Each structure stands twice: as structure tokens, then as C-alpha cells.
């Protein structure tokens, strides 16, 4: 096994020396396109050309693809392979690697192609959005800003997510809801993964001035196809919380149960629906439990530009800080931009 990965690594570094765009895609209608394979996910192949800039091609419309670069290739059952890619058109299979170290995968079973990138920027995906609303009758102003970024390599992924919602109203204190999180994910065989997180939160509606936390756990992708993803994770989380009106911070240990579901529509306009549910039963405070729920609907206006509608709900049955509310929920709409 070590000899195999050494061979693939040598293939990759030797390919870096050749930087011209010589990857080839042949469509089922016979059209041939020369350029560079950038990525394949959600059944869309991102392909960079000189004549047409960067284009997206439906994976089901591709008859043949070949690249001189090394890729991480994942199939529906969670098994992944590494190597340069070619195509056996007679058997409709993707060939990964070179003889004698090759894998053959049915084209319709491939769900992800991630190149072993030569630069940080090439491997980075970014999405950010912002929204603003004003109601004259009640003099309420709301501003929301959120985004995420991911850097994916052969065996790891680093992700950063943030959300900020600020609401102001005459003769009342501003309401603030902030959530910043960094995730480190290690991919394992058979759809399993390890995840660790660090983050900070603030929610004035729940009386929370600041929460710092560190979490670790493991999870699994139960569904991963070109149109939907479902995964779940379990773990533990250590927190330190400062509440309004309470001088001393509180340390606690919580369990974590997380479920994420995403679904995609690839026809124009593209739609992306994602839902996350997290439960945090306390292991140090009797009968305390927290929930976080968020669902996002994104639809593309033009390439890289999208609208996003979000519903969120944060619940803490033992919130402190002088607030009588255990629940904070709302709806936001925003305009966003993405890069991948």
C-alpha cells in the first residue's frame, strides 16, 4: 500500500512540471474540449479553458475525461482512490492511476473529484453573503452577514463558518447574534470522518455575552450522491460561558449530536438547500439541553452570485444573564457571492 501511494506521489510531482492546459473532455455528442479539470461535485465538472474561460459540464453528459494531474476520487459507497484520471469508454469506467496501480470506477458511481492542488488559492472555496432590512413603522434595522470557506486536500478539510445578525430598534438595546467556528475534518475509509472544532458565540436574546468552546467527535456520511448528502456526528464539547449580569464564567461539558442534510438542483436556476440540527445535552448541569437549528435555501442569479433565504432557531432551556427568553429565532434574506 505504501509503495502504491509513493508511486502516485511521484506521478503528481512529475505532472507539476507540465503546466499547460492539456486535460481533455469529450461529450456524448462528440464535442471535444481542451483545458484543465478543476473539480467535480454535485454532478458538475468545473473545467477551465482558454477560449471559453471556466465552464461547468453535467457529469452525465461526459463520455471521456483525462487529466495529467492527481485527484482524490470518491464514489457513492465512500471508498476513495488517488491518482491521475483517464476513461475506459468501452466499459463506461473512470480509470484512476497508472498500471499496475489502477482502480476502475463506474462513471455514474463517481460523486467527487478533488485535485491535489498546487496552490492554496486553487484548493480554496469561499462563499459570503450580506443582507439589510429596515421597517419605518417600528424603526427596526437589521443587518446580517455570513460566510464560509473550505480548504480541501487529499485526506483533510479545514472549514471556517461565521454568522452575524445585528438588530437595532429605537429606545431598546441592540440585539446581537454571532457565531464563529473553525472545523478540522479528517476523512476516513467507508464514509467515516473525524472532526474537531473551536469557536465563539454571542447571543443577547439568550443572555449570553460570550461562549468559547472546543469540540471533538466522529461521524459518517450515510448518503453521498450527486444530488444529496446526509451525515451525522457524535462527540463531546467543553465550553466556558460568560452571561450578562453574572460576574463569574461557567465551565461545562456537553454531549453533541449533529445531523446535516443537503440537496441540490443542478438545472438553471441552481438551488442548494442545506439543513443542520445540533443538540447539546449538558453533562455537568442537571437537565440542561441546548438546540441549534438552521436551514438555508440558495438559488443562483448568475454565475457566482446568489440569493439566500435562512431560518434559524437557537434554544437553551436554562438560559441565564437576566433574560426571560429561552428561544431566539428569525428569518434573513441576503445577496451573496461564491468562489470555487
N, C-alpha and C positions, 0 to 999 in steps of 0.2 A: 504493500500500500504506500509506504514512504517513497519507494522508487517511482511509483506512478505520479505522485504529486511533484517530485523533483523533476520528472520529465515534462510535466505540464508547465512548471515554473520556467524551465529553460525555453520552452516554446513561447511563453508570454514575453520574456525579456528579449528574445531574439526578434519578436514581432515589433517591438517598440522602435527598433532602428528603421523600420519602414513606415513612414508617417503619411504617405499619400493615400487618398481615399480609393481603395481597390476592393471594398466589400461589394457583393453582388446580390441583388434580389430580383427574382423572376416571378411575375404574377401569373395567375392561372389563365389570364387572357393572352399571355405571351410577351407582355411588355417587360423589358429588361432595364433595371436601374442600377447605376454605379454610384457608390458613395461610402458612407460609414454607418454601421449599425450602432445606435446609441443605447437602446433599451427596448425591451418588450414586457409590457404588463397590461393587465385588463384587456387582453386580446388585441392590443395595438402595438405595432412595431414603429418606434421612432427612428427615422432614417435621415441622415444628413447628406445632402447633395450640394454640388457646386452650382448647378443650373437652377434648381428649384428651392434652394435653402433647405430647411428642415421640414420633413413631411411625416405624416402618420399613415400607416397602412394597416388595414384589418388583417390579423393573423390568418384568418380563414381564406383570404384571397391570395396568400403567398404559396407558390409551388416550390420555390427553391430559394435558399438563403445560404450565403457563405461569407465568413469573416476570418480575417487573419489574426484577430485579437482573441484573447482568452475570456471566457464567460463563465459565470455561475448559472447553471441551467436547472430550474426546478420544475418538477412535474406535479400532477394533481395529488398523488399519494404522499407527497412530502419528501421524496428522495431527490437528491440533487447531485449533479455532476459538474466537473470543471474541465475546460479546455477550449480550443478553437472549434468553430462550428462549420458544418457542411451539411448537405442534404442528399439523402437517397430518395430520388423522386420515384423510382420504381415501386418502393415499399412505403412511400409517404412517411419517411422517418428522418429525424434530425440526428446527425452524427456529431458526437462531442468528443474531441481529442483526435489523435492520430494512431494508426496501427503501431504496436499491438495494444495500445491503451485507449480503447474507444468504448463509448456507450451509444446505443441506438434507442431513440425515444420517438414514439408516435407523435406526429406533429400536433394532433388535437389534444394530446396529454400535456403539452408544454404550457406552463402558466407564467413563467418568469424567465427573462434573460437579463442578467445584470453583468455588465462588463467589469473586468478587473481593471479599474480606471488608472490612467497615467497621472491624473492630477486631482487635487481636492475639489476644484470647481466642477469638473466633469461628473463627479460622483454625488454632487450636492443637489437635492431637490428642496425648493423653497415655495411656500405659499403664505400670503399675508392678505388681510382684508381689514377694512375700517368702515364704520357707519356713524351717522349722526341724525338725531331727530329732535324736533322742538315743537312743543304744544303751547300755543299762546294763551289759551283759556286758563290753563293751570300753571303756566310759566315753568314747565318741566323741560329740561335739556338733558339729553342722554348722548354719550359718546362711547362707542365700543371699538376695540382694536384687538385683533388676534392674529395668530400666525403659527406656523410650524416649519421645521426644517429637518432634513434627514440626510445622513451620510452613510452609505451602504458599501461595505466591502465584501470579500468572499465569505466570511464567516460571522461578521458582526454588523450591527447597525446602531448608530448613535442618533437620537431624536431629541429635538427641543420643541416644546409647545408652550404657548403663552396666551392668556386671555385677560383683558382689562375692560371692565364696564364701569363707567362713572355716571351717576345721575345727580343732577342738581335741581333744586326747587326753592322758590322764594320762601324765606323765613324757616327753612329746615336745614339740618346738617346734610352735607353731601353723602350720598350712598356710594360705596366702592366695593367692587368685587374683582379681585386679582388672583390669578393662578399661573404660576411659572413652574415648569417641570422639565427635567433632563432625564432621558432614559438611555440605558445601555443594554442592548439585546445581543445575546449570543445564539446563533442558530445551531440546532442540534438535529440529528437524523430523525426521520419519521415524524416530521412536523412539530417536534418539541423545540422549546427555546427556554433560555434563562434570561431573566430581566432584573435589573436594579434601577432604582430611581432616587433622585434627590429633588427637592422642590420647596417652594414657599407659597403660602396662600394668605389672603386677607379678605374678610367679608364683614362689613359693618352691620349688615342686616342681622347677622347671627351673633353679633357681639365679639367677633374675632378680630383682634388687632394684627396678629401675625401667627402663622403656624409654619414651623420648619419641620421637614420630615425626611427620613431615609427609609426606603423600602427595598425588599428583595424577594424574589419568588421564581416560580417556573410556570410554564403554560404550554398550550398546544393549539395548533390550528386544526379545527375539526372539519372545516370546509375551506378549500382554497381553489377556486376555479377562475376562469377569465371574466366572470360576471359577479362573483360574490366571495366574501371572506367571512368566516366565523371563527373566533378564537376565545379562549378563556384562560385565566391565570389565577393561581393561589399564592399567598405569601404572607409576610409579616411586615409591619411598619412601625418605626419608632418616631414619635412626634414630641415637639416642645412647643407649647401654645402660650401666647400672651392674650388675655382678654381685657376688654375695656373695663376700667374701674376695679380691676384686681391686680394688686401690686406684684404678686409672685407668679412666675410662669409655672406651668404644669407639664410634667413629663408623663407620657403614656405609651403603652404598647397596644397595637391593634392588629387584628387579622385583616386580610384583604381577599375579597372575591371579586373578580373583574370579568366582564363579558363585553366583547366588541363585535359588531356586525356591520359590514359594509356591502353595498350593492351598487352596480354600475350599469349605466345605459350608454352604449358607445355610439349610437346613431345621433346625428345632429338634431337639436342641441344636446350635447353630452350632459348627463346627470350623474351625480355622485351622492349617494345617501349613506351616511355613517351614524351609528348609534353606539354609545358607550354607557355602561352601567357599572358602578363601583359600590361595593358595600364594605363598611369598616366596623365590625363588631369590636368593642373595646375589651381587652383582656385585663385591664387594670382598674377601670371604672365600672362599677356594677350597673348592668342593664343599659349602658350607653351604646348607641349604634348610630352611625352616620351613613348617608347615601349620597351619591353624586350621579346625576343622570344628564346626558347631553345628546341631542340629535341634531345633525346638520344636513341640509339639502343644498347642494351646489349645482348650479347649471351654467353652462358656458355661454357667454355672449359672443365673443370672438376668441381666437387662439390666445391663450394665457390670461384672458380676462373673464371674470365670472361674478355672478350674484350668489350670495349665500344667505339662507334663512336658518336661524338657530333657535332652538328651545332648550333651556337649561333649568335644572331644579337641584338645589342643594338642601339637604335635610340633616339636622342634628337634634336628636330628642332631648339632649341635655346641654343646649347652648347656654353660654354664660355672658358676662360683660354687660349686664343690665338691660338686655333685650328681652322682650316678651315673645319674640318670633322664633320658631324652630325651623322655618322654611324660607328659602329665598329662591324665587323662580322668575323667569322672564322670557321674552322673545326679542331677538335682534335681527336686523337685516343689514347687509353690508355689501360693499363692492370690493372685489379682490383681484389679486394678480398672482400667478404661479410661474415657476421655472422648474423644468426637469430635463 
